[in-house]
Amino acid sequence: MERKYLLGNEAIAHACVESGVDFVSGYPGTPSSEVIDVLRTQPDRSYYLEWSVNEKVALENALAAAWCGIRALCTMKHVGLNVAADPLMTSAYTGVTGGLVIMSADDPFAHSSQNEQDTRCFAKFARVPCLDPASVQEAHDMIPSAFRLSEEFGLPVIFRPTTRICHSKGDVALGEVVPSTRKGEFHKDPRQYVVIPAHTRILHKKLNEKQPAIKKRLVELGYNQFEIRGKTAVIASGIAASYVQELLPDGVSFMKIGAYPIDEEWLGAFVNKHEKVLVIEELAPEVEEVVRQVAGCVPVFGKKNGYGSYEGELSPPAVAAILVKAGLLPANPFPSVDPVQNLPLRPPILCAGCLHRSAAYAIKKVFKDSIYPSDIGCYTLGLQMGVVDTTICMGASITVASGIAHSGDPRDILCTIGDSTFLHTGIQGLLNAVYNGANMTVVILDNRITAMTGHQPNPNTGQTACGVESPHVSLDALCRACGVHFVESVDPFDITGMMHVLEGAKKRKGVKVIIAKQMCVISARRAGVKRGRYQVDADACTGCGNCVRFGCPAIVFADEKAQINDLCSGCAVCVQICPVGAIGREGKR
Amino acid sequence: MNGSFDILMVGIGGQGTILASNILGEACLIEGRHVKGAETHGMAQRGGSVESHIRIDGLFGPLIPPGQADLMISFDLLEALRYSHYLKKEGRLVVNNHLVLPTSVYTQKLVAPTEDEIIAALKKHTLCLLDADKMASDAGSPLSQNVVMLGAASGSIPLKPESLLEAVRRLVPKKTVEINTKAFEMGREFGGICR
């Protein structure tokens, strides 16, 4: 058996290939994106693969593949499952014939997310099995089981790793790659696939009838297991189980939960052999609630009575603190240490030469004192420049803008959205804003790539996930087709030009769209675009600081003068900002 | 308990911490040892502060608790100070003598400690300070800075230098094997003196 040091998502991707996956779809989202990024760059792919335009689209495609009897994987981040919730809920009724694994990666502590929702709740809501790995190795090993489980019960299976699994690494024992020999074939069966009321009522009953057998099977598979060592027990799930194993004292029983729904009878038998039970899990009290249902007179300690938090992620010291509080450890083996205080933060920032920074600069100049709904992408970092007043979920910049526009606030409204987000769920909002007569300006920040999650292509890139050329989508024509009359394309590196167009938009009524086009500076670098660097003429520089306040990491301040370092990618925006003309091309002064 | 040798590697997104952590992982595989790790991906990477945890012989979780790291390798002075509370009292610190001021210093007028102040604060640990940028350039490419850092730290890492060097050869781009081998050896030599 081969052993490799892999990122969780790489191990998951490998396990999909080992399982002979036939069909892969998804929408990028941290921490899930690398699974498809690994799968799409494999040589000799024997599976179909796509980046879909959003998670609903991805899941419906994968569901159809599974209806054709082949194995399908659909990946997304936890909030993507909200977008895909509509097909998810009913796919549990229709079921599948080929295995369908839905990977929805949770992000406790919201490292890169807008919330900390728990996918296990969604699985319970939809009544589909959910697998919750505790380590990178287990994440790998669960994938073949997930496909088999899906086929055995004819149900989609949710696979729910968290950030600390997806972006953890470990030495992983890999299995053999077995290319699939399946051929998809759709068998017509309206009673299964046409969910009219008469059919769906029966399908709902069938779904509920499957539940007891699923619970038994999950215990047999060994993902829920225990070891009795004493009169006190700790029950832990997901990555928390790994932290508990690191700390658990001798003589304390341990139960690890890695799969849902939990068999209550099996759980109850374990709990009732103990005098006290502590439940440790991240986010929602999913395990704890079931433990409390079956515990009878056995005292249960968990977040519901103050042993653990509903928010954030666990860590070895946090788990140790819970064990100490519950009297299972005499003292925390990781005494708290204070970090050095008052250091300037180093939050993520827009790259040197990023189009979003220059677009934000021009917007701020023309649309002073306006309201700026924004969206999800690198440009959310425009918060640091004061041009992000709201973000809630994908596509909600345009809808929040129209909602405010109809609410009576007299200020101008300008919203920003990236090209990938616009194609994800922005178009409907634009259509709606035009239809209902909102007064607002939409700036589409068009870098032709889904940058933040790692440069995945989208329909606006002109290339599929597998690198095949695709028909070019015209954002301009799309917006005009939605009924927008004012659609202008601008180069955000041309500050004067962009300001001029923004002024034109500001004077008009209705929905105005400005498409700010520039390549993502990272994709430009990879594509070999060279613009040449700029430098500051120290004699001409007055040290006014306008350029450093622009926030470009290539501009620093030393000895009362600005300097440009080697991060400069040649966008030349600072040349336009400098009031005394002190910045010019390198070597030309 | 874990019984692992815990290394925290910190720096700024884009400085090559991920490759360096992969090299350590590969060296563990070469020696047939278990290894666990965790790192920063996604949005947090964009020029922000990043951390990479590596637990040689780690069996369970990937995270190193604060106050428990045996070794810290930092690509930047300020980041070394920011994460220094992760080190054990007797832990060793290998730091690139280079400071990139965060843009928050300019845009929000925050005050950063000076290089001298940072170095003075770091000296409460066993400190090895090196000019990895210059050494990497001398080895043939500024991009080999991460391998210089690994070389300098290698004397404190419970892995054979041959395993680390073999891992370097396996993981760096083919064209740069020679440069990176030199970078590792230059780092290792310096690390031996600055102990």
Interface residues (C-beta under 8 A of the other chain):
Chain A: R3 K4 Y5 T30 P31 S33 E34 H111 S112 S135 V136 R164 H167 S168 K169 G170 D171 I239 S242 Y243 Q245 E246 L247 S315 P316 P317 P333 F334 P335 S336 V337 D338 P339 V340 N342 L343 P344 L345 R346 P347 P348 I349 L350 C351 C378 L381 Q384 M452 T453 G454 G545 V548 R549 G551 C552 P553 I555 V556 F557
Chain B: M1 N2 I12 G13 S21 N22 G25 E26 C28 L29 R33 H34 V35 K36 G37 A38 E39 T40 H41 G42 M43 A44 Q45 R46 G47 G48 S49 G58 L59 F60 G61 P62 L63 P65 P66 G67 Q68 L78 E79 L81 R82 Y83 S84 H85 L101 P102 T103 S104 V105 Y106 T107 Q108 L110 V111 A112 P113 A121
